[in-house]
């Protein structure tokens, strides 16, 4: 049973730990002397950590591969404000020695409740063709099981078991709210697009040992896979309107929003434009939330560089909490001496400019 998780790092800083991890990535690099060292990214259900092995590397080079499980003994410390492991010893573990649930992050929400929420939204569709289509997808037991378990992306947003469903339910709620402000939007069409826009991730990604791409996913991408899935379901609905089929196809292939993010077409009608922006918003908000969670133990209100957003981030809640003691001290000083000048907080330094082109693309539209 795994006892140390990466969420425990703050309690074990500068200590030697023994624990097991899945190998997310493995690289062999040269030292300045020309000798090899191992640069690994290790993971468990609480996150990922960079690890280096400097000594006795020759014996370890061929002892394991990416996606293997390792038992590791090493020193846990911080480098550039991030935890890292210096590996002293490692051993490959067999599948019988591990609990797979310890290594992949998973939503804390009830996936069956999320699935019921999707069904409740679909039941409100006024368009019987769209309602029947989505219910046909949901009635497929293999597809439903995969939809409940798949991550929404490999690493940058909703990258956890149940992430796809979590993302879609959040997107459904946003679509439903925003439609109330834009009565010209076809709500049923928009929600159908939200349900289908990432459904191909169930075949694009593999998520048994770690999150990576299948060969089919690498070669085709989830949008092509989604068009194939749509065609198969529509074959069972011979009276489905051709015009509606074309609109759904466009929702799928345009939801990344821009050519450089992988969209073959730009969004060309209102529901397609709204789907793109709400999908992008939900992805970015989750990326921020997860980044704040990873760095919750940091004292600074400023985070490290976020690659998916192309910037450092300010945790506004943490920033405001730091201001509260200053405001309280100022109020006390003012009460004691009405002539005193109000205290002000020291100005926060501006974040260093890291990227000259603003934000970087998200995974899949996104990188």
N, C-alpha and C positions, 0 to 999 in steps of 0.2 A: 504493500500500500504506500503510495507516494505521500510523504509527510510535509515536504517543503515545496511550496508553490511560489511563483515569481511575485505574487502579491505580498509575500513575506519579506522581500528584499530589504526594506527599511529596518527591520528588526535584526538583520544579520549582516549589516554593513561591516566590512573589514574582518569578517570571520570566514573560516573554512566551512563549506557546506557540502553535504553529500545528498544528491537527489538524482532523479531520472528526468529525461527530456526527450522530445522528438527533434530530430535534426531537420530544420527548415531549409538550411543551405549549408553547403560545404565547399570551401575553397582552400587550395594549397598555394601558399605564397612564399616568396623568398625573403629571408632576413637580409640585412646588409652584408652579412658574411657569405651569402649565397645558399646557406642551409635553409631547408623548408620549415615553415610553421603552418599550423592549421588555424583558419579563420572560420568560425562557425556561427550560424544563427540558430539558437535553440528555442524551443517553445513548450509551453504547457497551456492549460485552459485559461490561465490568467494573463498570458501575453507572450512576449518574445524578449530575448536577451542576446547580446553579442558575446562571443566567447573566443578566447585565444589559447592555443596550446603551443608552448615554446620549446619544451624539453621532451626528450624521448619520443619525438614525432614519428620517426621511421617505423616504429612498431604499430603506430595507430593509423598510418596513412591508408592502408587497405583493409582495416578492421571493420569498417562500416561505410554506409553510403547515405545519401540524402533520403529522408523519410524513415530511417532506422531509429530505434529507440536506444538511448545510451544511459548508463548509470555513470555519474560524473562526481568526482571529488575535486573541489577547486576553491580558490579564494574569491570572495565576492567583494567588490569595491566599486567606487565611482570614478569615471573618467569623463571629463567635460560634462559633468552634471548628469551622467547616465550610468546606470548600473551595468557592470560587465563581469564576466567570469574569467579568471585565469586558471586553466585546467591543469591539474596535477596528474590525475589518473582518469581513465575512462574504460568502460566495458560495454560491448553491445549486449542488449537485452533481447530475449526471445519474446514472441507475442504472448506466451503463456505467463510471463512475468509481469505483465502490465495490465492496467485497466484503461481501455481506450478513452473512457470518459474523462480521464485526468489530463488529457493532452490537447483537446480541441475546445476552444471557448464556445460557450453555449448561451443562448438567450435566457434571461432569468424569468421571462414571461411564459405563461401557459400557452403552448402552441395550439392546443385543441380549442382554447378560448379564442385565440387569434383567428383560427380557421372558421370558427362559428361566426365571428364578426364579418369576415369576408362573405360568407353565405348570406348573412342578414342584409348586407348592402346589396348583393346581387338580387335578392328577392324583391327589392324595391324598384327594380328596373321596370319602366313602362314599356320599353321596346322588347317584345316577346322574342324576336330573333336574337338580340344580344344576350338576353337573359338565358335563353336555351343554349347558346354557344358557350358561355362561361360555365354554366352548370354541367355541360358535357365534359369540359376539362376537369371540373371539380369531382365528378362522379368516377373518374378513372382512378382506381385505387393505387396503382404504382405511381402515377403522376402526383396524386395527392400526398403520398408519403414522402416523395422526393421534395415537393414544394414546401412541406413543413420542416424539412431538415437542411435544405441547401443554404449556404451563405449567399449574400447578395453580391459579394466581390471577394477577390483573393486576399486583399490585405487592407484596403484603405477606407472602406465604409461598410458597416453591417457585416463585418468579416467574422462571423461566428455561426455556429449551427442554429438554424432558425432565423438567420438574418434576412433572408429573402422575404419570408412571410412577415416578419416584423416591419421591414421596409415598406412592403405593399400595403399593410394595414395603415401605417402612418400616412402613406401617400393617398389612400382612399379617403381618410379623414380630411386631409388638406384639400383634396379635389372637391369633396362634398361641401366644405365650407366656402371655398372660393367661388364655386358655381352659384351660390346664392347671391353673390355680388355681380355676376355676369349672366343674366337670364338668357342671353343668346347662345350660351354654351349647351351642347347636347351632353347632359350629365351621364347618361347611360354609355354613350360612346367613349367619353373621357375615362370613366371607370373601367370599361372593357380594356382600353389601352393600358391603364395602370396595372391591371391584372396580368396582361400578356407581355408587357414591355421587357421584363427580365426573366420570363419563364424558361427561356433557353439556358439559363445558368444551371439548371438541374442536370444538363448534359455537358455544358461547357466546363464546369468545375468538378474536380474530384475532392472529396472531403472525408476520406476514411482514416487517413493517418495524419495528413496535413492538408492545407488548402493549396491546390495547384491546378493546372489546366490539363484536361484530357487532350488526347491527340485530335479528336474531333473538334474540341473547343479551340485549340490552337490553329487548326487549319481553316475553320469556317467562321468561328465567332458566334455569339449567342443570337444575334439578329437573324442570320441565315437559318440557324437551327429553329428559331421561332416561326419563321415563315413556313418551314417544312411541317412543324407541329400544327400550325393553323390549317394548312391544306388538308392534312389527314382528318382533322375534326370536321372541317367543312364538307368533306366527302360524305359524311353521314347526315348532312343538312342540305339536300339538293335544292330546296326552295329559298336558300339564304340569298338576300339581294346582292347582286354583283357590285353595286355602288358602295354598299356598306363594307363589303370585303376589301375593296380598294382603300377605303379610308382606314380600316384597321391595319392593313399592310403598311400604309404610310405612317401611322402612329408608331409602329414597330421600328421602321428603318430611319425615322427622323428624330427619335427621342433623345439622342445624344446632342442634338441641337446645332452642331457645327461640323464642317467637313474635317477639321483637324482633330476633332474628338471621335471620329469614326463614323459619322453619319453620312450615308450615301446621298441623302437628300436633306435639305433644310426644312423645318416645319412650315407647312404651307396653308394650314387652316387653323382656326382658333383653338380647337381641342388639341391639336398636335403641338402648338406653341405652348399652351398651358401645361401639357404633360411634361414637356421638356423642362420648363422652368421649375415646376413643383418637384419633379424628380431630382433635379440638380440641387435645389434648396434642401430637400430632405437628406441627400447624400452629404452635403457640406455641414449641415447641422449635426449629423451623427459623427462626422469626422472630428468636429470641434469637441463634442461631448466626450468621445473616447479619448482624445488627446488630453483633455483636462483630467479625466479619470486616471490615465497612466501617470500623470505628473502631480497627483493630488498631494503627495508628501513634500513637494518642493515648496520652500518658503516664498519664493518670488511669485508675484502675480503674472509674470511673463513666462511663457512656456519656451521650450526649445523650438527649433524650426520644424514646421509641419510641411512635409514634402507635397502632400496632395493639395494643400491650399497655397503653397509657395510663399509662406510668411511665418513669422513668429506670431503667437496669439496672446491676447490679454484675457485672463480669467477675471471678468468684470465683477463677479460675486466675491472673489478673494480680494480683489483690489478695493472694493467698497468696505469690506470688513476691516481692512487695514486703516481706512480713513476714520472709522468709528472711534477708536481711542484718541485720535488727534482732535476730533470734534468735541469729545467729552472733556479732554484736557483744556481746550480753548474755552468751553462753557464754564468750567470750574474757575479758570483764571479770571474770566470776565466778571464772574460773581464776586470773586475776592477783591478784584481791583477794577472798577468800572472804567478807569482811564487807560487800562492796558490795551495794547494793540492786539487784534485777533491773531492767534497762531495759524500758520498755514503749513500744510504738508509739504515735504520736500518734493520738487518736481520729479516725475518719473523720467528716466532716460528714454530717448526714442529708440525703438528697435532698429538694429542695424539693417541696412538694405542688403538683402541676400540675393534677391532675384531681380534682374533688370526688366523682365517681361511680365511682371505681375504674377498671376497665379499659374500654377502648373496644371496640366490636365489630370482629371481623376482617372483612376483605373477604369478601364474599358472605354470611357470617353475621355478617358481618364487615364490611360497609361498602362 
